Amino acid sequence: MGAAFWVKRILLAFAVAFFVLLGAELAKGHSQMAALQFAGLWGVATSAIFTLASYRRYRRNPACWLGVTARSDKPIKPKPLRGAA
């Protein structure tokens, strides 16, 4: 996954967090400028933490994202449920 993927991911996370927080602040009756500042600050923090955690998880074991085990290239087969016929 290249840099473009991670940039898109952080921008999407920022946009979602920003608009949710902005709506919540405006619904509480805060001024527009205060709501924009709050949503901007916490939107940046939220998107950075979300994306960095995802990147760290990806770098630890990228095979998990591909559906293969870390020890081999064989796909993981789901185990049958107990009591299933």
C-alpha positions in Angstrom: 0.0 0.0 0.0 1.5 3.2 -1.2 1.6 6.7 0.2 -1.5 7.7 -1.8 -3.6 5.0 0.0 -2.5 6.4 3.4 -3.1 10.0 2.4 -6.6 9.2 1.2 -7.3 7.3 4.4 -6.2 10.1 6.7 -8.2 12.7 4.6 -11.3 10.5 4.8 -10.9 10.0 8.5 -10.4 13.7 9.0 -13.5 14.6 6.9 -15.7 12.2 8.8 -14.5 13.3 12.2 -14.6 17.0 11.4 -18.2 17.0 10.2 -19.5 14.8 13.0 -17.7 17.0 15.6 -18.8 20.2 13.9 -22.4 19.1 13.8 -22.3 18.1 17.5 -20.8 21.4 18.5 -23.3 23.4 16.5 -26.1 21.3 18.0 -24.9 22.2 21.5 -25.3 25.9 20.6 -21.6 26.9 20.4 -20.6 29.7 18.0 -19.5 28.8 14.5 -15.9 29.8 15.0 -15.6 27.9 18.2 -17.2 24.8 16.6 -14.8 25.1 13.6 -11.7 25.3 15.9 -12.9 22.4 18.0 -13.8 20.2 15.1 -10.5 21.1 13.3 -8.3 20.3 16.2 -10.0 17.1 17.3 -10.5 16.0 13.6 -6.7 16.2 13.1 -6.0 14.3 16.3 -8.6 11.6 15.6 -7.5 11.0 12.0 -3.8 10.9 12.9 -4.4 8.4 15.7 -6.7 6.3 13.5 -4.4 6.2 10.5 -1.2 5.7 12.5 -2.8 2.8 14.4 -3.9 1.2 11.1 -0.4 1.7 9.5 1.2 0.2 12.6 -1.1 -2.8 12.4 -0.4 -3.2 8.7 3.4 -3.0 9.1 3.3 -5.6 11.8 1.7 -8.3 9.7 0.6 -7.3 6.2 -0.2 -11.0 5.4 -3.3 -10.6 7.6 -4.7 -8.1 5.2 -4.3 -10.5 2.3 -6.0 -13.5 4.0 -2.9 -15.7 4.2 -1.0 -16.9 7.2 2.3 -15.4 8.1 4.1 -18.7 7.8 2.9 -19.8 4.4 1.2 -18.6 1.3 -1.8 -20.9 1.8 -5.2 -19.2 2.4 -6.7 -19.5 5.8 -9.6 -22.0 5.9 -12.4 -21.3 8.3 -13.2 -23.9 10.9 -16.6 -25.5 10.8 -19.0 -24.5 13.6 -19.7 -27.1 16.3 -22.9 -29.0 15.8 -23.1 -28.0 12.2 -24.0 -30.8 9.8 
